[in-house]
């Protein structure tokens, strides 16, 4: 089994983990929330105290430091509510139902796998990046670096098929500071694998360009994406590679700007030392401050790891996900960066994705409360993830106060979640100019599944030898949005103008599933009533949630659009209908009346989707069983990662199956929504079998011994980690 190389060996890495400590007096030497090093304890407590601590194996946590606004970097205390109280208030704010409303402003998406966001969102269309040139280059380079990380993971898997699975990293963020670039991902393992594969292929410590030459396969890159999403990603990456090629050639990012483009210090830093290898840096490296401030390292590219300590990799276990923006902010804190003394020139953080709500509030906190007024970032935040705020509480506890809560409250009550339009999508005439570009308020169902930063309206192309790089200030875009009238009542004014995207399509896998289910059934031979009902469920969801037309969906299954559309409409309105077994398009006008038999208290009726209370009950059971159940441990890891393979319900502990059967009976939650929350399949068929075969029997057995329900250890919801 090949060993993971944590850092590239060679001259550039000999100083890693040691070197002089250039922090000014009063600046803490440790990361907030991380264990103190022996050196730090020695400086503060003396040799005798250190020896005593080592002998007793007692390593105290450091006092949480708070940066004042004067830019000194020294810590002080702040009066007010404890961070734990602020965390409770944040959770309450996110779930708060406004007075006179029926539901909270922040709705859950994908059973919280995609976090929480507003019911309507601001879709931000391609726009000019004038004045944001450095952020643009950070975003584009981060997207390319992410693709390289995925490509490196593919190659590592080919070399060692039995290698341990890495976390499903979905993010890279970059920081421009003191004319050097620092990039971070959510998982240290992504950096490790990229550097190792790059070293093996280059035969030496790799440069950034050698790392970017490692590309993900098209099969891996486009897996699970719909046709328009594939095109969006394909054209975007191609444009970013053309721009990066121009930077390498010294044609883009020239001092003062070029071809009508403004000054781009990030591109200049990329070009400054092209032949120098990237440097891997840990948050706990004692020379971290030197690397971020010393003029000798201007023009260098760093890959940042969390390293040893809380949040880093533990022996035998994968490292925990820490949002990349938080790692970059931790670097500023750990290095004791004083904004008014240690930052020369522009300071910017931007990456592949826009910041989630929790990270956007943290960036705002650094900018407005900790004195980093020169920090630029994308304030148009994405979804809210509880795991992101939990991570801030663990590693940035110095900022969890009334001010941070105020940023969250403002985002929830006064603003709306942002989502990007596609790379090629033009803003329709009804779009408004908001925050520097055309924006459209759309239903949340149209939000992008990828929380990318808003694309630029410019492009670059390869030209003739006398002008190998030509900038296109405004590229050609396509009209893909149209108005539609949604009838919401009767009488004058009962119609509401909304927007919908035309041309929404299924991924090849989704289209095949729908076609085969309708025409051949689940057994691949003859469709049953249940197969048709399931196909109409899918088609109805694609129509209502993603705006796919009846004409398109009819074409997928091979039926007349109007006839298939009427089936979908009736199915959505009246529920499952009885299909005439002749395979014609007719549906009996009256649904078959089913007479239920058996004890009334044992009847399982079709109910609504599982709500936050139901999720909290299931989560409480899982947390209680976590130390002893591998299935619960796998669920928690899948829950925190935000993606991964489905779990098998047959491996569930009995107590969880009992709780599922109880919730089905007492609360009427439908199985598909519970299955989606537990990651046991989209349609819930396997979970339904497990509940019927074992969960119901456990529930019946409990009835014979007691009428008291099992206790519930309510612990609140645990939202999924970042997309």
Beta strands, then each sheet from edge to edge (+ up, - down):
strand 1: 106-108
strand 2: 116-118
strand 3: 120-124
strand 4: 172-177
strand 5: 180-185
strand 6: 279-282
strand 7: 301-305
strand 8: 347-351
strand 9: 375-376
strand 10: 418-420
strand 11: 425-426
strand 12: 432-433
strand 13: 438-443
strand 14: 459-462
strand 15: 469-472
strand 16: 478-479
strand 17: 481-487
strand 18: 495-501
sheet 1: 1+ 2-
sheet 2: 10+ 3+ 13- 12+
sheet 3: 6+ 7+ 5+ 4- 8+ 9+
sheet 4: 11+ 16+
sheet 5: 14+ 15-
sheet 6: 17+ 18-
end
